[in-house]
Amino acid sequence: MRALIVAAALFAAAPALAQSNASSAVLVDASKAPAGRTIIDGAAWRCEGASCTATGGSSQTPVRACRRVVARFGQVSAFTYKGVALGAEELAACNA
């Protein structure tokens, strides 16, 4: 019975765990989006137009992760790293 409860708890938590590992960026200039998969600090980024998403990646602050993406893809208008969305001031620092 105890194993069933543990399994149910893990199953219920799976979407939250998967979602917290997701990262995304909206590029200001979609023409700078890579055509294929791009690895940045262990995160596998894929873009469709100006929208880019990634999973995985090293442990770092969201602003640092954003700066690394901006260095490769150009400025972003929105950025989320492992479920943490950057605010306006953090985006300005990232794009600077």
N, C-alpha and C positions, 0 to 999 in steps of 0.2 A: 504494500500500500504506500509506504514511504517513497519508494522509487517512482511510483506513478505520480505522486504529488510533485516530486522534484522534476520529473520529465515535463509535466504540465507547466510548471513555472518557467522552465527553460524555453519551452515552445512559445509561451506568451511573451517572453522577453526578447525573443529573436528579432522581431521587426525593429524594436528600439535599439538593439545592439547594432544591427545592420545599418540603420539610418544614421547613427552617431558616427559611423566611419565614413559616411559619404561627404564628398567635397564638391563644390561647384563654383564656376566663375562665368560671368557674362562679359565678353570682350567688347571694348569700345569699337574696335575695328575688326570685323569678322574676317577680313582678308588676311589677317595675320594668324588665323587659326591653323594649326598643323593639319595636314591631310590624314595622317595616321595617328597611331597611339604614340604618346610622348611620355617618357618616365622623368619625373622631377622629384628628387629626394625620396624615391621609392614609391611614389604615387603614380598610377597609370592613368594619364589624362587622355580623354577622347573628346573631340569637338564636333558639333553639328551646327554649322553657321557660327553665330557668336556665342552659343551656349556650350560650355565645356563641363564635363563631370569627371570625377576620379574616385577611386577607392584605394585604400591602403595609404602608405606614406610614413615617413619617419615622425617621431615625436618632436614637435616644435610648436612655437606659438602661431596662431592663425595669421598674424601680420607678417611674420617671417615667411610663412608658406606663400602668402599672397605676393610678397616681393619676389620670390623665386619664380612664380608663375608669370608675373609682369615682366620679369627679365627675359623670359622666353617667348611670351605671346603678345606682349604689349599691354596697355592700360586696361583696367577692368572697371565696370560700373557697378558690379555686385560680386561678392566673394563670400563663400562659406567653407570653412575647413573643419572636417570631422564633426559637422553639425553645429559649429559656432559661426554665426553670421557676423561679418564686420559692420560696424556703424559708419556713419559719414566721416568722422574724424580719422578712423582707422583706415578707411578706403583712401582718404587723401594722403595719409602717410605711406600707404602701400604704393600708390601711383607716383609719389614724388621722386 
